[in-house]
Amino acid sequence: MTSWILAAAIAWPLLLGAALAGHVTVGPRPWSAVVYLAASRVCHQRPDRSFQVAGVRWPVCARCAGGYLGGMAIVPFALTLARRLRRRAVTVLAAACVPSALTIVAEWAGAPVSNELRAVAAIPAGAAIVVALVSALAGAGEAIG
């Protein structure tokens, strides 16, 4: 199961990118519409909070994009980190969510928060989620490594 989590952490952002690239280069296709629909189940997809390429909105908002980027970036290190952080995974996850939480509080307070800041703030959370999932699976009896 651990390998599935790690594969998904790589495959899902690549699939999102492929759907976006398809929309930009050749226009909407049925398969990319399915990807956008699937992404809508986990993301609000608000145009004002999403990056755009050539006038085409990304399948997920900037914060989700940053989270997926962080999850994908941590994959080569996830097994080692999961071993080291097994007992502290929840604490690490909570700490990694602080940057995103601060951007949300800033938005609620009326401060302007750019999509770039939303994305960068979500990178630690995305990485920590992947490590926490791997750690939890190991704690459930699955061997790491």
N, C-alpha and C positions, 0 to 999 in steps of 0.2 A: 504493500500500500504506500510506503514511503516513496518508492520510485514513481508512483502515479502522481503524488503531490508535486514532486520535483518536475516531472514531465509537464504537468498542467501549468506550473509556474512559468515554464518556458513557452509552451504551445499557445496559451490563451493570449498573451500580448502579441505574439507573432501573428495569430489569426486576426486580431483586431487591426494590426498594421496592414495586413493583406487586404482586409475588407476596405479600409480607408484608401489604400493605393488603388484598388479596383474602382472605387467611386471616382477618384480623382482622374485616373487615366482613361477609363472606358465608360464610366457611368455606372449607375446602380445595376447590379445583377442579382438574380434570385439568391445565390449563396451568400452574397454580402448582406442582403436584406435580412437573411436569417441570423447572421452574426450581429447586426445592429439590433434586431429584435431580442436576441439572447442577452445582449449587453444591457438592454433596457430593463431587464428583470433585476439587475443589481446596481443600476446607475440611473439617476434622474435625467441625464443627457441634456441638461439645460444649455441652450446655445450660448448664452452669455458666460457660462462657466466651462465651456469646452474650447479646446484648441480647434483651429480650422486650417486646412491646407487647400489652397486654390478655391476658397469659398465653400469647401466641403467640411462639415463638422465631423470631428472624431467620433467613433462609436461610444466613447465614454468621456466623462468630464475630466478636467485637469487633475482633480484630486485622485480619482480612480486611476488615471493614467500614471500618475506618480507612484501610487501603490503597486500597480502591476509592474512598473519598471523596477521598483525596489525588490519585489518578490523574485523577479527574473534575475536581477543582479546578484542576489544572495545564494542562488542555487549551488554554485561551486563550493560554497563554504557551509551550506546548511547542515550537512551531516556532522561535521566537526563542531559547529556551534551548538547544535542540538545536544550533543554529548556533554559539552561543557556547561550548558545552561539549563539542563533538564529540570533541576529543582527551582530555578529562578525564571523559568520561561514566562510565567504570567507577569512577574514584575518587569521583566525586560519588555514585554509586549505593551504594558501600560506606559512605561517610560517612552517607548518609541511612538506612541500615539499622541504624546504631548505637543509636538510641533503642529500637527493637524488640528488638535483641539484649540490651540492658541489662535490659529487662523480663523476657526469658526467663531470663537469668542470675539475676535476683532471684527468680523463681519457683523455679528449681532450688535456690536457697539457702534456700527456705522462707519468703521474705517474701511477704506478701499483695500481690497486684497486681490492681487493679480492672479491670473491663471498660472503663471510661472511659479509664484510663491505657493499656491495651493499644491501644485505638482511636487515641488521640491520638499515641502513639509510632509507629504504623504510617503515619500520614499522609505524613511525608517520604519513606518508602520507596515508597509508591504513586505519589507524584508523580515521584520519580526513575526509577522503572521505565518510566513512560510516556515521559519525556524520553530515557532511554537507548534505548528501542526506536525512537523517531523518529530519534535520532542514528545508531543502527546501520543503519537502513534508508537513511539519507542516505549513510552510509559505503559501503554496498553499491552505490551508483550512482544511487539515486533522488534526484531534486532536492528540496530543501526549499523550500517556499514556493511 
